[in-house]
Structure formats: C-alpha cells, structure tokens
Amino acid sequence: MITVVSLQELWEARQDLPGPVGLIPTMGYLHEGHLILVRQALETCASVVVSIFVNPTQFGPAEDLEAYPRDIERDLSVLKSVGTHLVWLPTPEIMYPANFQTWVDTTDVSQPLEGSYRPGHFRGVTTVVTKLFNAVRPDRAYFGQKDAQQVAVVRQMTRDLSYPIEIEVVPTVRESDGLAMSSRNTYLDEAQREAATVLYRALREAESAYLQGERRGDALRRIMQDTIKAEPLASAQYVSCADRNTLHEIDLVTDGALLSMAVYVGKTRLIDNWILKP
C-alpha cells in the first residue's frame, strides 16, 4: 500500500495504477462501514484509492470539527489489511491553499433536510468531492447509503459537471441491534448508545405501516416522530418522507421513497434513513 500527501506524489502514484480505479472518500476514524466500501471497490476495480481528510468546510461554526475523532495510524493499518492500493492524506493547506476562492454548490437537492439545519454543509461536501475527483480521476466512487442526501447531492453534481465517474452506493452497515455505524457513535455513553437504537426502530415502524398499506406521507412522518418522542434521551431535529432523488417531501408515498431523520441523543446528532420497498 502506498501512502501519499502532496498532489505531486498523488499524481505520480496515480499514473502507475491499473484501471478501473475506485475512490472511497473518507474523513477517517474508519469503521466496518468504510471497510465494506473498500471491499466492494476491490471486487469491481483493479486499483482502490482511499482519501482521508477531515474537511473543515463542511462543518458549521458550532459543530465538532476539533472534537471529530481521528486515528490515522489505525486507519492506515486496517486499510493495508484489506488490500487498499493507495491512500491520500491531504492537508487543509493542500485542499484549500491561500486565497482559495472557488466553490461548487448545488442549488436544489442540497437545500432541504440536512441543508436546512447545516447551512453551507453541502457546499463544503461538493467542493471537496470535486477536488478529490479532479485529483484522483477515478472511474468509480463509492459512498454509503447512510448519508442519503450526500449521495443525492454527489450524484447531481456528477451529472451536472459531466464527470465520467460511476457513483456506487453501498447499503448502510449496521450494528446487531440496528444502529447505523458512524464515527459519532463513539460520543455516546452506555445509556445513550442503547437509546440511539430508536432511529432504527422509528424507521422500521414506519416501514411496517407502509407494508400494511399506509400511503400517506404525513402518517409515516408522525409514526417516526411518535416513536422518537417515546425515548426520553432522544429528540428529533427532523423526520422526512421524501423523494430519494429530489429530497422533496411527498404526500402520496410509493416504492422507493426515502424515510430519513436527524436525532439528538444527548448532545450527539445522529442521522439514519431507509428506502421503502415492496
């Protein structure tokens, strides 16, 4: 496994990689969910590149940039163990040099849900992903379904900017009790960790109602809200039943609709989602 930092090192190493090349963008502190992305890429690509960069431009002023967990040595060890070919560790100075002025933004799909509560978040995401795509020049890029709106935003950006890159989405990886794997789970104490399963339970309660014939978006949103309210340690910031491509809320629900939510468990903000199927 090759590890590089500078752009010049990356470009030189990239020239020697056989294609197709798969890219997994990460912010590090890797868990099994990230490794599933790497394994998926290894199955379909000749070379796999992982970037590790805690992107400051997607954090708001009151968010946890400095507290975000980091363990580069462990990350490199596990990436090597699964067969990653190249790891890029850019610094903020490389990604955002002095007098940086150019931003990439989507104007619709980034506005609701996460966008309404985290202003500027997706501008940071699309800008950094654009820079990663430009630098690595992958044939495929791999993202987790857990960040459903990010997937929609990146797909829109990829189409709009005519990138010849396939966006591969891998199902959310969960703990045995249903909690979606996330680096932020490390912030939870024992009681909060148990309470955090309410996100999964709320999604499954709404899914159960859908499978029994409920087609009203308001009813499914209410089921999720009521399930979360019943957990004393949890507080919903939003729940949604929306079109999974546009993220617009829907009244009449059909197969493929996206259930999603952001919930505070203690002071930790967690997100999760579920795609309704027949």
QUIFENUR-V745673 format. One record per run of one state. SS is the DSSP state (H for helix, E for strand, - for the rest). FROM is the first residue (numbers start at 0). LEN is the number of residues. If there is no record, write none. Layout:
ss: (SS & SS)
from: (FROM & FROM)
len: (LEN & LEN)
This chain:
ss: (- & E & - & H & - & E & - & H & - & E & - & H & - & H & - & E & - & H & - & H & - & H & - & E & - & H & - & E & - & E & - & E & - & H & - & H & - & H & - & E & H & - & E & - & E & - & E & - & E & - & E & -)
from: (0 & 1 & 4 & 6 & 15 & 20 & 26 & 31 & 44 & 46 & 52 & 55 & 58 & 71 & 82 & 85 & 88 & 91 & 95 & 113 & 117 & 120 & 136 & 139 & 144 & 147 & 160 & 165 & 170 & 173 & 174 & 179 & 180 & 182 & 187 & 189 & 195 & 197 & 211 & 215 & 216 & 229 & 233 & 242 & 248 & 249 & 251 & 252 & 257 & 265 & 267 & 275)
len: (1 & 3 & 2 & 9 & 5 & 6 & 5 & 13 & 2 & 6 & 3 & 3 & 13 & 11 & 3 & 3 & 3 & 4 & 18 & 4 & 3 & 16 & 3 & 5 & 3 & 13 & 5 & 5 & 3 & 1 & 5 & 1 & 2 & 5 & 2 & 6 & 2 & 14 & 4 & 1 & 13 & 4 & 9 & 6 & 1 & 2 & 1 & 5 & 8 & 2 & 8 & 3)
